[in-house]
Amino acid sequence: MGTETVRAQETDEVTERRREQRGWYFYDWACSVYSTTVLTVFLGPYLTSVAKHAADADGFVHPLGIPVRAGSFFAYSVSASVILSIFVMPMAGAAADRTGRKKPLLALCAYLGATATTGMFFLDGDRYLLGGLLLIVANASVAVSMVLYNSYLPQIAPPEERDAVSSRGWAFGYAAGSLMLVVNLVLYSAHDSFGVSESTAVRICLASAGVWWGAFTLVPLKRLRDRPTASAGQASGHGWRQLAATVRDMRGKPLTLAFLFAYLVYNDGIQTVISQASVYGSEELGLSQSTLIVAVLLVQVLAVGGALGMGRLARTYGAKRTILGSLVAWTVTLGAGYFLPAGAPVWFFVLAAGIGLVLGGSQALSRSLFSHLVPSGKEAEYFSAYEMSDRGMSWLGPLLFGLTYQLTGSYRDAIISLVAFFVIGFVLLARVPVRQAVHDAGNPVPDTI
């Protein structure tokens, strides 16, 4: 009878864990539409056109009196949003670990971002400053929310399940992005049939991402459980003090820091490609908005299979080797992008296919690999550092992209400058002994990692 009771309890625990994992997947489903529809497809070209409409005769706008080439305004706004994230994420991570109440903070960030995204419907005429402000709020909100979301991974999945669970989360996100892009493509391509202008169709697409984000966030908020921590109930208003303590603690785990630094570098390149690819396609290659939507849709569809496929490769070759292979593919694909002929959608689709196959897997496996390097009980704090490497420190790439264009006037020069992030990131990651890093974090070392 005792054995049967234990088995029943184990079965209940597995059932509850699976239910919580499914709820966790749905935050990727909810917020990835923002990354796809807003950041990757529509906002870059649209905000650039709004900025150009407001520009002076020399092609410059003047936010806060600073002369900025209109074509660089979007990239600079992305950088500003990321810098803001740096100041907020440590406090959110510290508060989550101290109180054990991640869900209220996740809800606050998600709905602040969803509201800002929905507000993009009012971005028209020459309101480029409004667009920049809403982008900064939405992008910072999604970054902070991902700190809290990612910190659930070590709690809802044992070590042997994390690669698969993380990969499924990314797959859910790319599936949602694909579904919404199909709807976006229909509305944008047939906007006359719906009785709206092209500009209005774009603004509806932008706002729809905010509505989607807010609606589907209800699922993880219902299914995820807050867990008490040893420090629960203590004051949580000293985020920066706690960050300093976290940094001191991480200094005692130099291999974890080495992985974070490598991830910071190569992920900066990934995030910049995601946010600037549509600008490159529209401004340098002269491709239509419909072509860009189809290309990003192709990326989303292939990224689902890529994330799941690379998750399977990681079971055989380990997450580190699989990520290194993806960085080689990123380098080759981005280098080929420099030579794409203008006005040739087919070659742009080939480039999109290459990106799609490695995009989801490289991100999913990086997240699951880092989860092995996090000491128990410090998930949110460590993942705030991870998210600073993920989104919070991904300001150098957009800044380099914007500066390169501002200095050369060539988006080709801007895109090829990003190759350095993947090459340097490869070298840094290859030098990290991840098995020793897992051991030093006090966690069991998986057979394959």
Secondary structure as the mmCIF struct_conf table of DSSP 4:
data_model
#
loop_
_struct_conf.conf_type_id
_struct_conf.id
_struct_conf.beg_label_comp_id
_struct_conf.beg_label_asym_id
_struct_conf.beg_label_seq_id
_struct_conf.end_label_comp_id
_struct_conf.end_label_asym_id
_struct_conf.end_label_seq_id
HELX_RH_AL_P HELX_RH_AL_P1 GLY A 2 VAL A 33
HELX_RH_PI_P HELX_RH_PI_P1 TYR A 34 PHE A 42
HELX_RH_AL_P HELX_RH_AL_P2 LEU A 43 ALA A 54
TURN_TY1_P TURN_TY1_P1 ALA A 57 ASP A 58
BEND BEND1 GLY A 59 GLY A 59
STRN STRN1 PHE A 60 VAL A 61
HELX_RH_3T_P HELX_RH_3T_P1 PRO A 63 GLY A 65
STRN STRN2 VAL A 68 ARG A 69
HELX_RH_3T_P HELX_RH_3T_P2 ALA A 70 SER A 72
HELX_RH_AL_P HELX_RH_AL_P3 PHE A 73 THR A 99
HELX_RH_AL_P HELX_RH_AL_P4 LYS A 102 THR A 118
HELX_RH_3T_P HELX_RH_3T_P3 GLY A 119 PHE A 122
TURN_TY1_P TURN_TY1_P2 GLY A 125 ASP A 126
HELX_RH_AL_P HELX_RH_AL_P5 TYR A 128 ASN A 150
TURN_TY1_P TURN_TY1_P3 SER A 151 TYR A 152
HELX_RH_AL_P HELX_RH_AL_P6 LEU A 153 ILE A 156
BEND BEND2 ALA A 157 ALA A 157
HELX_RH_3T_P HELX_RH_3T_P4 PRO A 159 GLU A 161
HELX_RH_AL_P HELX_RH_AL_P7 ARG A 162 SER A 189
TURN_TY1_P TURN_TY1_P4 ALA A 190 GLY A 195
HELX_RH_AL_P HELX_RH_AL_P8 GLU A 198 PHE A 216
TURN_TY1_P TURN_TY1_P5 THR A 217 THR A 217
HELX_RH_AL_P HELX_RH_AL_P9 LEU A 218 ARG A 223
TURN_TY1_P TURN_TY1_P6 ALA A 230 GLY A 233
BEND BEND3 GLN A 234 GLN A 234
HELX_RH_AL_P HELX_RH_AL_P10 GLY A 239 ARG A 251
TURN_TY1_P TURN_TY1_P7 GLY A 252 GLY A 252
HELX_RH_AL_P HELX_RH_AL_P11 PRO A 254 VAL A 279
HELX_RH_PI_P HELX_RH_PI_P2 TYR A 280 GLU A 284
BEND BEND4 LEU A 285 LEU A 285
HELX_RH_AL_P HELX_RH_AL_P12 GLN A 289 TYR A 317
HELX_RH_AL_P HELX_RH_AL_P13 ALA A 319 TYR A 338
TURN_TY1_P TURN_TY1_P8 PHE A 339 PHE A 339
HELX_LH_PP_P HELX_LH_PP_P1 LEU A 340 PRO A 341
TURN_TY1_P TURN_TY1_P9 ALA A 342 GLY A 343
HELX_RH_AL_P HELX_RH_AL_P14 PRO A 345 SER A 371
TURN_TY1_P TURN_TY1_P10 HIS A 372 LEU A 373
BEND BEND5 VAL A 374 VAL A 374
HELX_LH_PP_P HELX_LH_PP_P2 PRO A 375 PRO A 375
TURN_TY1_P TURN_TY1_P11 SER A 376 GLY A 377
HELX_RH_AL_P HELX_RH_AL_P15 GLU A 379 GLU A 387
HELX_RH_PI_P HELX_RH_PI_P3 MET A 388 GLY A 392
TURN_TY1_P TURN_TY1_P12 MET A 393 TRP A 395
HELX_RH_AL_P HELX_RH_AL_P16 LEU A 396 THR A 408
HELX_RH_AL_P HELX_RH_AL_P17 TYR A 411 ILE A 416
TURN_TY1_P TURN_TY1_P13 SER A 417 LEU A 418
HELX_RH_AL_P HELX_RH_AL_P18 VAL A 419 ALA A 430
TURN_TY1_P TURN_TY1_P14 ARG A 431 ARG A 431
HELX_RH_AL_P HELX_RH_AL_P19 VAL A 434 ASP A 440
TURN_TY1_P TURN_TY1_P15 ALA A 441 GLY A 442
HELX_LH_PP_P HELX_LH_PP_P3 PRO A 444 PRO A 446
BEND BEND6 ASP A 447 ASP A 447
#
